[in-house]
Amino acid sequence: MLISPAYAQAASGGSESTLLGLLPLVLMFVVLYFVMIRPQMKRQKEHKSMIEALAKGDEIVTAGGFLAKVTKLGETYVSVELADGMEVQMQRTAVVQVLPKGTMK
């Protein structure tokens, strides 16, 4: 015979090696959570509170980069004035930043 018979070995210490094998995976998930997931959730929460706190007369920056002044507020839409007499409607989620009063002149 060219192939020698294979015999099963007795299992020894299988639970320890399995636990040690999962440790790097758990550590990578923990690092991923603190580096990526948690800061993103914090940014989303801050953006939501900023959008909810919008008021008439606030000066904002839109997602397109326009500076505008809020004239009317709706539940999902907001009317903004881009220039004198030029008023447009946009979604509240397109507001990127609220500027300090007096920024636009």
C-alpha positions as a printed Julia matrix, in Angstrom:
105×3 Matrix{Float64}:
   0.0    0.0    0.0
   1.2    3.46  -0.86
  -1.12   5.39   1.46
  -0.82   4.83   5.18
  -4.05   4.64   7.23
  -5.07   7.81   9.12
  -6.17   7.57  12.73
  -8.26  10.16  14.6
  -6.59  11.96  17.44
  -8.26  12.63  20.75
  -9.61  16.18  21.16
  -7.64  18.23  23.66
  -8.15  21.88  24.58
 -10.64  22.62  21.78
 -12.64  25.25  23.71
  -9.58  27.38  24.5
  -8.37  27.48  20.9
 -11.87  28.42  19.67
 -12.09  31.27  22.19
  -8.63  32.53  21.27
  -9.57  32.34  17.59
 -12.61  34.61  18.13
 -10.72  37.15  20.23
  -9.18  39.09  17.29
 -12.6   39.29  15.59
 -14.22  40.69  18.74
 -11.38  43.19  19.22
 -11.7   44.38  15.6
 -15.45  44.96  16.07
 -14.87  46.95  19.27
 -12.28  49.16  17.56
 -14.58  49.61  14.53
 -17.43  50.66  16.83
 -15.4   53.33  18.64
 -13.61  54.63  15.53
 -16.41  54.66  12.94
 -19.9   53.78  14.15
 -20.13  55.86  17.34
 -18.87  59.17  15.82
 -21.24  58.76  12.84
 -24.22  58.25  15.16
 -23.19  61.35  17.13
 -23.02  63.45  13.93
 -26.46  62.21  12.83
 -27.93  63.1   16.21
 -26.43  66.62  16.1
 -27.71  67.19  12.53
 -31.21  66.05  13.49
 -31.35  68.39  16.48
 -30.04  71.28  14.32
 -32.76  70.7   11.71
 -35.48  70.5   14.37
 -34.27  73.77  15.92
 -34.52  75.76  12.66
 -36.48  78.99  13.06
 -37.71  81.71  10.76
 -34.94  84.22  10.06
 -32.06  81.76  10.55
 -29.21  82.02   8.08
 -28.17  78.65   6.71
 -25.82  76.88   4.29
 -27.49  74.35   1.97
 -26.07  71.07   0.71
 -25.44  72.82  -2.62
 -23.33  75.48  -0.93
 -25.86  78.33  -1.11
 -26.19  80.83   1.71
 -29.88  81.44   2.4
 -32.28  82.9    4.94
 -35.21  80.82   6.24
 -38.58  82.47   5.5
 -41.15  79.7    6.1
 -41.01  76.38   7.89
 -42.93  73.23   7.05
 -42.72  69.73   8.43
 -40.44  68.34   5.7
 -39.8   71.43   3.57
 -38.45  74.87   4.31
 -38.71  78.02   2.19
 -35.52  80.0    1.92
 -34.62  83.31   0.34
 -31.44  83.09  -1.74
 -31.52  86.71  -2.92
 -33.92  89.65  -2.66
 -37.26  88.39  -4.03
 -35.9   84.93  -4.93
 -37.53  82.35  -2.68
 -37.23  78.57  -3.15
 -38.41  75.51  -1.28
 -36.05  72.77  -0.21
 -36.0   69.75   2.07
 -35.01  70.29   5.67
 -32.37  67.57   5.38
 -30.51  69.67   2.78
 -29.55  72.17   5.48
 -25.91  71.58   6.3
 -25.12  74.36   8.77
 -26.81  77.19  10.64
 -24.74  80.37  10.5
 -24.49  83.05  13.19
 -26.9   85.95  12.8
 -25.6   88.74  10.56
 -23.29  86.55   8.48
 -25.17  87.35   5.26
 -25.27  91.02   4.33
